[in-house]
Amino acid sequence: MIEIRDLYKYYGATRALGPVSAEIAQGEIVGLLGVNGAGKTTALRILACDLLPSSGSVRVDGIDVVERPEAVRERIGYLPDVPPLYGDMRVGEFLAFAARLRGVASSDVARRVGAVEELTALADRNDDPISTLSHGYQQRVGIAQAIIHEPKLVVLDEPISGLDPVQIVEMRQLVRTLAGKHTVILSSHILSEISETCDRLLVIKDGEIVASGTESELSTKLLEGIRVRVALRSPGSSSAVLSLKAKKALGDVTGVTNVEDTTIAESSDEVAAFIVEAKQDVRPAVAAAAVSAGFELLELGRLEHELESVFLRLARTAPKANENGATS
């Protein structure tokens, strides 16, 4: 669906982006992750034909963004970081206006407005002035206008910025509904949310893609394995004895590289929790070792949202990515 080869963007002598090479398949939801100024918005604007590259090539659905930008725009829905809304217009009126601008046939405008309002949960806001909507609903209107013409590619720049926790969950669910029928590229610096929403992540640092993969793949590559949380109980034991004995039992498991104490809500002298780092998935072996050592196993699971550790490591010292996005 998208092919990017040796893409660069300069502002004068300043390199804002590049070199960037990547491929994105039809129906994927791909996240661009990076700190402010990393180059995310520049990359999205080039994909949306809102900005010309300095060099390199970008093809969307087989069409070059420089040679045939109008043909690419027909296939793209774009939501910039500030939604392009007219506050004095009503929701349905604005979406109909956006549909006509995007070339939707007059006979099909009402159907398309109804369809996107249903998808984005805006049907009961059809007659509301956009200026009266909450920020979360205005973001929904922004996405609705981006998909009004049924584009193959949807580009979303920071779609969850400024949303409250409930709105973030709703937006995540909305973006996931676009998968399959649309290819979706979105940017964010909110680590946990982008990992929840996207099939794959492209991490950008200083204008370059420094890593590509799922959260699990990035964790395995860059944290050199997995991290497992274990909570154990040993009735009648002191906390010091429990910790010493548990670390010995868990540390002897093949593949375990480190065991460290961590906090647990169920705090007592008889209960302790640990983070186990390992080269591979050691959960069955850890469970067996804990039971064999006489512990009651209260909790065992891989840590969720390891992306923050990955992201911080990338931000400090990032390996270069090859043209397929793999780290080296």
N, C-alpha and C positions, 0 to 999 in steps of 0.2 A: 504493500500500500504506500509506504513512504521509503524513499531511498535518499540518504544524505551521504555525500562524498566530499571529503576535504573542504568542508564549509568554513569560511572565514568572514568575519565582519569587523571592519575598522571604522572608527570615528577619528578622522585625521590620522595621526600616527599611533593612536591608542587602539590596541587590539581588544575588542569587546567579546569576541567569540572565535574559537578555532584553535587548532584544527578539530572539526567534529565530523565523524562518520558513524552512521547508524542505520539500521533497518527496522521498520515497524510493520507488523503483519496486519492484515485486514481483521477488524473485530477486537483487537487488543485494547486494553486500557493501560497506558504507559505514563508513568509519573516522572517529571523532571524535578529532582531534588537538589537544592543548593542554598547557600546563604544568600542574603541580599547582595546584588552586584556580581553574582557568579556567571550570569549570562542567560538565565532562564527566559526572561521576557524577550530578549533579543532573538533567541532561537524561535520562540513561538511567533513573534511578529514576522519573521522570515517565512515560516511555514504558512502563515495566514496571508501572505503576499501583501503585508502592510509595510514591509521593509525589504530592500534589495540586498542580497549578499554582496560582499566585496569580491569573493572568488569562491570556487567550488560549485557543486551542483546539488540541487534539491528537486526531487521528482515526487509528485503526489498523484497516485493512481496512473503512473506512467507519464505524467505531463510535467515538463520543466517549468518551475515557478518564474523564471526570467523570460523564457521564450513565449509562454502563453499564460500570463498571470490571470487573465479574465476567466479562462477555462478552469484554472485551479480554484479561483474564488467561488465558482459555481458548485464546487464539490466540498467546500469548507464552511463550517459554522464557527464563528469566533466570538468568544467572550473575553474582552480585555479585563485588566484588573479593576478598572472603573467601568461598570456596565453602561453601554451607550443608550440610556433611557431618556424619554421625554416626560418629565414629571407631571405636566398638565394633561397628558393624554390618559385615557382609561386603558386598562390592561388589554381588553379585547381589541380596542381601536388601534392601539400601538402594534399589537401582533399582526393585525391585518395589514397595517402600513408596512411593517417589516417584510411580510410575505410578498406584497406587491413589489417592493424594492428588490427582493431576491428572485423575481421572475416567476413566482407562482401564478398559474393561470387564474383569472378572475373567478371562473366557475369553481375553482378548488380552494379559494382562500378561506371560506367559512369552515370547510372540512378540516383544513390544516390547523386553523386557530383552535377549533374544538379538540383536535387530537393532541396538540402540544399542551393545551391547558389541562387536559385530563392527565397526561403523563407527568406534568410538573405540579399537580395539585393546585391549579389556579382557577378551576372552573367557577368556584364561588366568589372569585375576585374579579370576574370579567368586567364588571361595571365600575370598579374602584379606580379612582385616580392613582397613578403610579406613585405620586408624591406622598400619598397617605399610607403606603405599604411599609412594613418593617424592612430592615436591611435584608433579612433572610428571604422574604418574599420578592424583594427587588432582584436578588440574585437568581431566584427562580424565573422571573421574567426575562432576565439576561440570558439564561440557558434556553428558555422557550424561543426567544428571537434567533438564537444561534442554530436551532434545529428546525425552524419553521419550514425550510425548503428541503428537508430530508437529506442533508449532506452526508457524504461518505466519511468525512473527517470532521471531528469536533475538537476545537482547540480552546482550552479553558485556562486562563491565567489567574492563579490564586482564587479559585471559586469558593473556598471556605474562609477566606480572610474576613475577620470581623464578626463571624457567626458565633452564637453561644453554643454550649455543648449539645443541646437538643437539636438545634438547627444544623450543626455539623453532622450528626447522625443522619438526619433527614437528607442532607445534601449528598452524603456518601451513598445512601440508598438510591437517590435519584441518578447519580452518575453511573452506578452499577447497572441501572436499567438500560443505559445507552449501549452497553457492551453487546457485541455481536453484530447488530444492525449498523452501528457506527464504530469507527475507530476513534478512540478518545485519547488525547494528549493533554495532561494537566500539569501545572506547576504548583509547587508549594514548598514552604520551609517548615511545615508542621509535620514532624517525622512520623508519629504514630498514625496520623490520619491518612497520609499518602500511602503508607504500607497497607492499611486496611482497604483502601479503595482500588489500588492498581494491581494489575497482573505482573508488571515488571517495572523496575526503577532504573532510571539513568541518572547517575550522580554527576553533577557539574561543579567544577571548581576552576576558578580563573579562566572561564570560557572553554574548558575542555571537559569531555566526558571521561571521568577517571574510574568509573566502575559501572557495571550493568548486571542486572539479575533480580531475582526475587529477594525479599528480606532474608530468607533462609540461606539462599546461595551466597549473598554478600556476607552474612554472618560467618558461614563456613570458611569462605575465602579469607576474610580479613581478620576474623577473631580466631582463625585456625581451629575450628571445631564448633562444639555446641556448649551451652551452659544449661545446667539442670538445677532446679530448686528442690531440695529434699527437707522434709520436716519429720523429726523422729521424737519418740517418747520412750523414756526408760524409767518406769516407776521405781521410786526409792533412791534414784541416783542424784548426786549433786550436779549442778550445771557444769562445773569444771571437769568432773569425771566423764559426764556424758559427752562433752565436746571432744575431749581427748580420745575417748574410745571410738566415737563416731568417725572422727577424722582419720583414725588409723584404719578402720574397716572400709570406709569409702575410698580412701587414698590407695588402698591395695588393689582396687578393681583395675583390670587391664584397660588401658586407654585413658584413664583419668590422669590429668596433668596438674590439677590444683583443687583444693577444697578449702573454702573460707566460710567463716561465720556470717550469718545475715539475720535480720530481724524477723519476727513473726508476731502476729496479733495475739495468738494464744501463748502468752509468755508465762513461763514458770520454770522452776529449777529442773523439772522433769521433762521439759520440752525444749528442743533446740532446732534451729533451721540452718541449712548450709547451701552454698552455691558450689556446684560441682562442675568444673571445666574439664572437657574431654575432647579427644581427637575424633570420636565418632559417637553415635547414639549408644549410650551405656545405661539407659534406664532399666532394662531388664536385669542387667548384672548388678546395678546399684541396689535395686529392690531385693534381690537375692542376698546380697552381702549384708544389707541392713537387718533382714530377718534372721539370717544365720548368726549375726552378732548379738541377737537377743533384743533388738529394738522393735517397737511398734511403729509401723510406717503410717504416718498421718497424711503426708503429701508428697507427691512425686510428679514433676512435670517440667517440660522444657520452658525456659523463660520466654515470655511474650515480649514483643516490641524491642528486640535487640538492636533495631535499626539505629537508635540513638548512639550506641557505642560504636557502631560501624561508621556512622556519619561523622562523629567527632574524630575518629581515627583518620578518615579520609581528609577531613579539613586540616588536620595537622600535617600529615605526610601522605600524599596521594600517589599511588602507582599510576603509570600511564596506561591508557587503554588502546588496544589495537583497533583495526577498522571494524571489527565485529562487536566492539564494546567490552571485550574481555580484558581483565587486568593482567599486567605482566610485571 
